Amino acid sequence: MENLRLCSEKLKRLGLSSFYTAERELYLELDCPNLVWLGIDCVETGEFCIKNLSSLIEFRTSIAHKTEHYGHWFKVVKQLHRIAHIKHLVVQNWWRKLAAKDGIPKDFLLHNLKHLELQTGYTQYDLLGMAALLELCPNLETMILDPLYKIDDDESLSEELLNKPIHFSIPSLKERGSRIIVSRLGQSSSNAAMPRRSYWVYPSL
Protein backbone atom coordinates (compact mmCIF):
# COMPACT_ATOMS: atom_id res chain seq x y z
CA MET A 1 0.00 0.00 0.00
CA GLU A 2 1.51 3.31 -1.09
CA ASN A 3 -1.34 5.70 -0.27
CA LEU A 4 -3.72 5.74 2.67
CA ARG A 5 -6.46 8.37 2.74
CA LEU A 6 -8.96 8.08 5.55
CA CYS A 7 -12.14 10.14 5.22
CA SER A 8 -14.91 9.49 7.72
CA GLU A 9 -17.44 11.52 9.69
CA LYS A 10 -18.26 8.56 11.96
CA LEU A 11 -14.77 7.47 13.03
CA LYS A 12 -14.02 8.33 16.68
CA ARG A 13 -10.77 6.44 17.41
CA LEU A 14 -7.91 5.47 15.12
CA GLY A 15 -4.70 3.57 15.81
CA LEU A 16 -2.02 2.97 13.17
CA SER A 17 0.73 0.57 14.18
CA SER A 18 3.80 -1.02 12.53
CA PHE A 19 3.07 0.29 9.05
CA TYR A 20 5.90 -0.36 6.61
CA THR A 21 6.11 -0.55 2.82
CA ALA A 22 8.58 -2.59 0.85
CA GLU A 23 9.62 -0.06 -1.79
CA ARG A 24 8.03 3.29 -1.11
CA GLU A 25 7.06 5.08 2.08
CA LEU A 26 3.41 5.59 2.87
CA TYR A 27 1.44 8.72 1.99
CA LEU A 28 -1.02 9.24 4.84
CA GLU A 29 -3.91 11.72 4.82
CA LEU A 30 -6.55 12.04 7.55
CA ASP A 31 -9.91 13.74 7.12
CA CYS A 32 -11.99 12.65 10.12
CA PRO A 33 -13.74 15.66 11.70
CA ASN A 34 -15.21 13.67 14.60
CA LEU A 35 -12.08 11.71 15.55
CA VAL A 36 -11.24 12.23 19.25
CA TRP A 37 -8.29 9.80 19.69
CA LEU A 38 -5.34 9.16 17.36
CA GLY A 39 -2.35 6.88 17.90
CA ILE A 40 0.57 6.48 15.49
CA ASP A 41 3.04 3.76 16.47
CA CYS A 42 6.09 2.82 14.37
CA VAL A 43 4.69 4.11 11.08
CA GLU A 44 6.97 5.06 8.19
CA THR A 45 5.44 7.98 6.34
CA GLY A 46 6.70 9.54 3.15
CA GLU A 47 4.20 12.34 3.63
CA PHE A 48 1.71 12.87 6.45
CA CYS A 49 -1.14 15.32 6.03
CA ILE A 50 -3.88 16.23 8.48
CA LYS A 51 -6.77 17.66 6.51
CA ASN A 52 -9.40 17.85 9.25
CA LEU A 53 -9.19 16.52 12.81
CA SER A 54 -11.15 19.36 14.38
CA SER A 55 -12.54 17.25 17.27
CA LEU A 56 -9.27 15.54 18.25
CA ILE A 57 -8.59 15.52 22.00
CA GLU A 58 -5.77 13.01 22.44
CA PHE A 59 -2.79 12.35 20.16
CA ARG A 60 -0.17 9.64 20.78
CA THR A 61 2.90 8.83 18.75
CA SER A 62 5.70 6.33 19.36
CA ILE A 63 8.56 5.80 16.92
CA ALA A 64 11.77 3.91 17.70
CA HIS A 65 14.27 6.43 19.10
CA LYS A 66 17.02 5.87 16.56
CA THR A 67 18.73 8.56 14.51
CA GLU A 68 17.56 7.13 11.18
CA HIS A 69 13.93 7.30 12.37
CA TYR A 70 13.98 10.96 13.36
CA GLY A 71 12.66 11.95 9.93
CA HIS A 72 9.52 9.86 10.45
CA TRP A 73 8.98 11.36 13.92
CA PHE A 74 9.44 14.86 12.48
CA LYS A 75 6.90 14.29 9.70
CA VAL A 76 4.31 13.33 12.31
CA VAL A 77 5.12 15.97 14.93
CA LYS A 78 5.28 18.86 12.46
CA GLN A 79 1.53 18.33 11.91
CA LEU A 80 0.84 19.42 15.50
CA HIS A 81 0.11 22.93 14.24
CA ARG A 82 -2.99 21.47 12.56
CA ILE A 83 -4.22 19.96 15.82
CA ALA A 84 -3.05 22.64 18.24
CA HIS A 85 -6.40 22.32 20.04
CA ILE A 86 -5.55 18.89 21.55
CA LYS A 87 -5.70 18.47 25.34
CA HIS A 88 -3.62 15.28 25.76
CA LEU A 89 -0.28 14.54 24.07
CA VAL A 90 1.98 11.48 24.32
CA VAL A 91 5.32 11.89 22.54
CA GLN A 92 9.04 11.10 22.71
CA ASN A 93 11.67 13.66 23.57
CA TRP A 94 13.37 14.55 20.30
CA TRP A 95 12.61 18.21 20.90
CA ARG A 96 16.21 19.39 21.25
CA LYS A 97 16.95 18.06 17.76
CA LEU A 98 13.75 19.63 16.42
CA ALA A 99 14.54 23.03 17.94
CA ALA A 100 18.13 22.99 16.70
CA LYS A 101 17.72 21.44 13.25
CA ASP A 102 14.24 22.08 11.90
CA GLY A 103 13.10 24.92 14.10
CA ILE A 104 9.81 25.53 15.87
CA PRO A 105 7.57 28.33 14.53
CA LYS A 106 7.70 31.25 16.95
CA ASP A 107 3.92 31.66 16.91
CA PHE A 108 3.15 27.97 17.57
CA LEU A 109 1.69 27.09 20.97
CA LEU A 110 -0.39 24.22 22.32
CA HIS A 111 -2.74 26.51 24.22
CA ASN A 112 -5.28 23.81 25.14
CA LEU A 113 -2.81 21.12 26.19
CA LYS A 114 -3.46 20.07 29.79
CA HIS A 115 -1.86 16.62 29.99
CA LEU A 116 1.58 15.68 28.62
CA GLU A 117 3.20 12.24 28.69
CA LEU A 118 6.83 12.57 27.65
CA GLN A 119 9.14 9.61 27.07
CA THR A 120 12.53 11.00 27.98
CA GLY A 121 15.98 10.51 29.42
CA TYR A 122 17.62 12.99 31.79
CA THR A 123 20.85 13.98 30.06
CA GLN A 124 21.59 17.64 29.33
CA TYR A 125 20.42 16.95 25.77
CA ASP A 126 17.10 15.58 27.03
CA LEU A 127 16.56 18.41 29.49
CA LEU A 128 17.15 21.03 26.79
CA GLY A 129 14.53 19.27 24.67
CA MET A 130 12.09 19.11 27.57
CA ALA A 131 12.50 22.83 28.17
CA ALA A 132 11.85 23.58 24.48
CA LEU A 133 8.63 21.55 24.56
CA LEU A 134 7.36 23.10 27.79
CA GLU A 135 7.67 26.55 26.26
CA LEU A 136 4.94 25.47 23.83
CA CYS A 137 2.54 24.39 26.60
CA PRO A 138 1.53 27.48 28.62
CA ASN A 139 -1.53 25.88 30.25
CA LEU A 140 -0.13 22.47 31.13
CA GLU A 141 -1.53 20.94 34.34
CA THR A 142 -0.11 17.40 34.43
CA MET A 143 3.14 16.00 33.05
CA ILE A 144 4.14 12.33 33.16
CA LEU A 145 7.81 11.52 32.52
CA ASP A 146 8.37 7.97 31.29
CA PRO A 147 11.76 6.36 30.55
CA LEU A 148 12.89 6.45 26.91
CA TYR A 149 14.81 3.53 25.42
CA LYS A 150 17.52 5.07 23.24
CA ILE A 151 19.05 2.99 20.48
CA ASP A 152 21.64 5.64 19.54
CA ASP A 153 23.66 8.04 21.68
CA ASP A 154 22.70 11.70 21.98
CA GLU A 155 24.17 14.13 19.49
CA SER A 156 27.12 16.08 20.85
CA LEU A 157 26.53 19.49 22.40
CA SER A 158 28.77 22.53 22.43
CA GLU A 159 30.56 23.41 25.66
CA GLU A 160 28.18 26.35 26.04
CA LEU A 161 25.08 24.15 25.87
CA LEU A 162 26.62 21.52 28.14
CA ASN A 163 27.01 24.14 30.86
CA LYS A 164 23.85 26.11 30.12
CA PRO A 165 21.41 26.42 33.04
CA ILE A 166 18.04 24.98 32.09
CA HIS A 167 14.81 26.72 33.01
CA PHE A 168 11.50 24.90 32.76
CA SER A 169 8.67 27.25 31.88
CA ILE A 170 5.26 26.22 33.25
CA PRO A 171 3.25 29.46 33.39
CA SER A 172 0.14 27.69 34.72
CA LEU A 173 1.94 27.34 38.07
CA LYS A 174 1.08 30.97 38.71
CA GLU A 175 -2.61 30.10 38.85
CA ARG A 176 -2.79 26.57 40.24
CA GLY A 177 -0.69 23.63 41.35
CA SER A 178 0.52 21.33 38.60
CA ARG A 179 1.36 17.66 38.95
CA ILE A 180 4.48 15.95 37.65
CA ILE A 181 4.59 12.14 37.69
CA VAL A 182 7.99 10.51 37.26
CA SER A 183 8.31 6.83 36.38
CA ARG A 184 11.09 4.86 38.03
CA LEU A 185 14.29 5.45 36.08
CA GLY A 186 16.13 2.75 34.20
CA GLN A 187 13.09 0.67 33.31
CA SER A 188 11.28 0.31 30.02
CA SER A 189 8.23 2.50 29.52
CA SER A 190 6.46 -0.54 28.07
CA ASN A 191 6.24 -2.09 31.54
CA ALA A 192 2.63 -1.37 32.48
CA ALA A 193 3.18 -2.38 36.10
CA MET A 194 6.01 0.07 36.64
CA PRO A 195 5.28 2.33 39.62
CA ARG A 196 5.27 6.08 39.28
CA ARG A 197 5.98 8.81 41.78
CA SER A 198 3.72 11.79 41.82
CA TYR A 199 4.74 15.33 42.74
CA TRP A 200 2.48 18.34 43.10
CA VAL A 201 4.33 21.51 42.17
CA TYR A 202 3.10 24.88 43.42
CA PRO A 203 4.41 28.39 42.82
CA SER A 204 6.52 29.96 45.50
CA LEU A 205 4.62 32.21 47.87
N, C-alpha and C positions, 0 to 999 in steps of 0.2 A: 504494500500500500504506500503510495507516494503522497497522496493528498487526503486530508481528513477535514471535512467541513461539517460542523455540527450546528444545525439550526433547529431550535425547538422552543416553543412557548410553554410547554408542559414540564420540561426537565427541571428538577429541583437540585439534584446532587449528581456530580460527575467525578469519577476517579480514573485517571489514565496512568497505567503502570507498566514499566518494562517494555516500552515501545521502541523497537529498533527496525531499521530497514537494511536490506542487504547491500544495495548499491547507492541509494540516494536518501538523504535525510528527509524526514517527514515535514510536509507543509500542514500546519494546524491552524484552523480558524474556528472561533467560537462565537456563535450568535444565539444566546440563550437568555433572554431578558428576565426570566423568573428563576434562574439558577441561584441558589443561596450558598452552596458548598462546592468548592473545586479543589481537587488534589492532583498534582502532577509529580509522579515518582519515577525517576530514571527514564526519562523520555528524551530521545534525540530529536531535536527539531531543526530543520533547515530554516524555517520561518515560522514564527508564532504570532498570530494576530487575534486580538480581542476586538470583536466588532460591537457586541452589546452584552454586557454582564451587569446591567444596571441594578439588579437586586442582590448581587453577591455580598455575603457577610463574611465568610471565612475562606481563606486561600492558603493552601499548603503546598509546598514544593520540597522535594528531596532528590538531590542528584549527587552521585558519588563525588566526594571532595578530592578530586585529582586534577592537576593542572590542565590536562587535555580536555576535561569536561567543563571548564569554566565558561567556555563559549556557549554551551547549552544552558547553563544556569543564567548567564547574562541575557540570553534571548527571552527567557521566561520572566526574569525579574524586571527587565526594562519595560514590560507591559503594565507594571504597577500603576503608572500614571493614568491608565485607562480604568483602573478599579480603585482609585484613591479613596473611595467611600467605604472600603472594607473596615470591619471592626476587629477581626481576628486574623493574625498572620503567623504562619509557621515557616521558617526559612533558615538556611545555613549562613554562617558568617563568612562571606566572601566580600564583605563591604569595604574593607581596606583596598582591595584590588580594584573594585568598582570605582571608588572615589579617586584613586590614583590614575587608573588607566583610561576608563571610559567616561568618568565624570558623572556627577549627579546634577540635574537641572536645578538652578538656584531657587526656582519658584515651586519646586515639587515638595509637597508635604502630605503625610498621611493623617489628615486632621481628625478623622473619625476612629482611628485605630486605638482600641482600648486594651487589647490583649496580644502580647507578643511572645512567641516561643522561638527562642534562638538557639540553634545548635552551634556551639562554639568551644574553642579552647581558651586559654588564658595567657597566651604569650603577648608581648607588646604589640605584635602584628594583629592579633585577635582583638585586643582592647581598643586599638585605633579604629578597627572596623566597627566594633560595637558602638563607639562614640559617634561615628559617622551616621550609623543607622538611627540612633536615638535622637539625633538632631532633626530627623524627619518625622518624629512621632511626638508632637507637643502635648497631646492629651492622653498619653499612655497611663494606664492604671495598674496593670499587672504584667510582669515579665518573668518568663520561665527560661532558665539557662540550662540546657541539656548538653552533655558531652558530645563532641564532634570527632568522629574517627577520620583522621587525616591520612591519606595514602602518600602524599608528597609533603616535603618540608615547606615551611613558609618561605616566601620570597625574602631576599635580604633587604634590610632597611638601612638608611643612612645613619651615621652617628647621631645626627640631630634628632631624627625620629626615635631612635633607640632610647634617647635620654629625655624625650619630650614628655612633660607632665600631661596626663590624660584627664579631661574633665567630661563627666557624663551629664548631659543636659536632659533633665526631666522636669519641664516647666510645671506640669500638673501637681508637683509636690507643694507648690505654693498654695494650692486650694484644698488638697486632701491628701491623706496618706496613700502611698502606693505600695504594692506588694511585689517583692522579688523572690522567686522560688529557685533555688539552686540545687540541681541534681548532684548526687555524690560523684566526685571527680574520679576519672580513671576507669569508668565503666561505660559500656556501650549504651547509647541512647535507645537502642532497640529492646533493651531489657525492661519490659513493662512493669516488673515488680520492684524496680530500683527505687529506693526511698528518696524523697526530696526534702530539703529544708526550706522553710518558709520564713521570710523576713518582711516585716512591715517597716517601711521607710517613711519618716515624717520630716517636714522641714524644720530647721532649727528655729527655736523661739527667740 
